[in-house]
Amino acid sequence: MSGSYRLGDIELESRLIIGTGKYSSFEENRRALDASGAEMVTIAVRRVNLRERGAGSLLDHIPPDRFRLLPNTAGCFTVKEAVTTAQLGRELLGTPLVKLEVIGDKQTLFPDTTATLEAARILVEEEFCVLPYISDDPVACQQLEQIGCAAVMPLAAPIGSGLGIRNPINIRIILESVEVPVIVDAGVGTASDAAIAMELGCTAVLMNTGIAAAKDPIKMAHAMRLAVEAGRLAYEAGRMPRRLYAQASSPEESLIEVR
């Protein structure tokens, strides 16, 4: 993909991060991972048995020596739950990385901004590399950057909804408001959604359901890879200005006279 970027001390080439939930099997998850070209995989610490390391386990199919594992605190509704889960993930996977999620509402799965800020502050003090899932709120993203988070991860739409980017204006404001990487997280449903996120200038896209719930997850993983690459290239190329009226593609000077 176009250029590398950093999350803390980690340098990555792929701008697509995928998850490990909702696949029919670990084998399918690995095939989708390979098709996506992703280097980083997020794992729900509370939902996966990370102590099991034998043949047939998740970590047998997605080995830590080949992929960057990003433990997440999915399923946590309080600061204490999130911090404890992050600590467990660091102990089991040997990484300071954590995708911080503190959910505020069981139905919408929107993040609890106040609790996320508090948990982020604690984890940064404990020298975690914190990547917080947050609403598309520019102020909250600025506050998370000030706390010391390595990136911000605003949602595009509710988790698992597949609705795409509902508020591109807020994402653009966030991109102008912070200097840390901005990774769109949640709500991406198909390749065009990923491309739009990248065309806006986002550093990367994180997704799970958009691939896992597709009729053919392997093909969708490949499509997402191409979309992220195309969107990033389009962003770097710089799109043409939008115009209200038509403009001829060919020069109007020195036209051949028709008599």
Secondary structure in CASP SS format (residue, H / E / C, confidence):
PFRMAT SS
TARGET T0000
AUTHOR 0000-0000-0000
METHOD secondary structure of the structure
MODEL  1
M C 1.00
S C 1.00
G C 1.00
S C 1.00
Y E 1.00
R E 1.00
L E 1.00
G C 1.00
D C 1.00
I E 1.00
E E 1.00
L E 1.00
E C 1.00
S C 1.00
R C 1.00
L E 1.00
I E 1.00
I E 1.00
G C 1.00
T C 1.00
G C 1.00
K C 1.00
Y C 1.00
S C 1.00
S C 1.00
F H 1.00
E H 1.00
E H 1.00
N H 1.00
R H 1.00
R H 1.00
A H 1.00
L H 1.00
D H 1.00
A H 1.00
S H 1.00
G C 1.00
A C 1.00
E C 1.00
M E 1.00
V E 1.00
T E 1.00
I E 1.00
A E 1.00
V C 1.00
R C 1.00
R C 1.00
V C 1.00
N C 1.00
L C 1.00
R C 1.00
E C 1.00
R C 1.00
G C 1.00
A C 1.00
G C 1.00
S C 1.00
L H 1.00
L H 1.00
D H 1.00
H H 1.00
I C 1.00
P C 1.00
P C 1.00
D C 1.00
R C 1.00
F C 1.00
R E 1.00
L E 1.00
L E 1.00
P E 1.00
N E 1.00
T C 1.00
A C 1.00
G C 1.00
C C 1.00
F C 1.00
T C 1.00
V H 1.00
K H 1.00
E H 1.00
A H 1.00
V H 1.00
T H 1.00
T H 1.00
A H 1.00
Q H 1.00
L H 1.00
G H 1.00
R H 1.00
E H 1.00
L H 1.00
L H 1.00
G C 1.00
T C 1.00
P C 1.00
L E 1.00
V E 1.00
K E 1.00
L E 1.00
E C 1.00
V C 1.00
I E 1.00
G C 1.00
D C 1.00
K C 1.00
Q C 1.00
T C 1.00
L C 1.00
F C 1.00
P E 1.00
D C 1.00
T H 1.00
T H 1.00
A H 1.00
T H 1.00
L H 1.00
E H 1.00
A H 1.00
A H 1.00
R H 1.00
I H 1.00
L H 1.00
V H 1.00
E H 1.00
E C 1.00
E C 1.00
F C 1.00
C E 1.00
V E 1.00
L E 1.00
P E 1.00
Y E 1.00
I E 1.00
S C 1.00
D C 1.00
D C 1.00
P H 1.00
V H 1.00
A H 1.00
C H 1.00
Q H 1.00
Q H 1.00
L H 1.00
E H 1.00
Q H 1.00
I H 1.00
G C 1.00
C C 1.00
A C 1.00
A C 1.00
V E 1.00
M E 1.00
P E 1.00
L C 1.00
A C 1.00
A C 1.00
P C 1.00
I C 1.00
G C 1.00
S C 1.00
G C 1.00
L C 1.00
G C 1.00
I C 1.00
R C 1.00
N C 1.00
P H 1.00
I H 1.00
N H 1.00
I H 1.00
R H 1.00
I H 1.00
I H 1.00
L H 1.00
E H 1.00
S H 1.00
V C 1.00
E C 1.00
V C 1.00
P C 1.00
V E 1.00
I E 1.00
V E 1.00
D E 1.00
A C 1.00
G C 1.00
V C 1.00
G C 1.00
T C 1.00
A H 1.00
S H 1.00
D H 1.00
A H 1.00
A H 1.00
I H 1.00
A H 1.00
M H 1.00
E H 1.00
L H 1.00
G C 1.00
C C 1.00
T C 1.00
A E 1.00
V E 1.00
L E 1.00
M E 1.00
N C 1.00
T H 1.00
G H 1.00
I H 1.00
A H 1.00
A C 1.00
A C 1.00
K C 1.00
D C 1.00
P H 1.00
I H 1.00
K H 1.00
M H 1.00
A H 1.00
H H 1.00
A H 1.00
M H 1.00
R H 1.00
L H 1.00
A H 1.00
V H 1.00
E H 1.00
A H 1.00
G H 1.00
R H 1.00
L H 1.00
A H 1.00
Y H 1.00
E H 1.00
A H 1.00
G C 1.00
R C 1.00
M C 1.00
P C 1.00
R C 1.00
R C 1.00
L C 1.00
Y C 1.00
A C 1.00
Q C 1.00
A C 1.00
S C 1.00
S C 1.00
P C 1.00
E C 1.00
E C 1.00
S C 1.00
L C 1.00
I C 1.00
E C 1.00
V C 1.00
R C 1.00
END
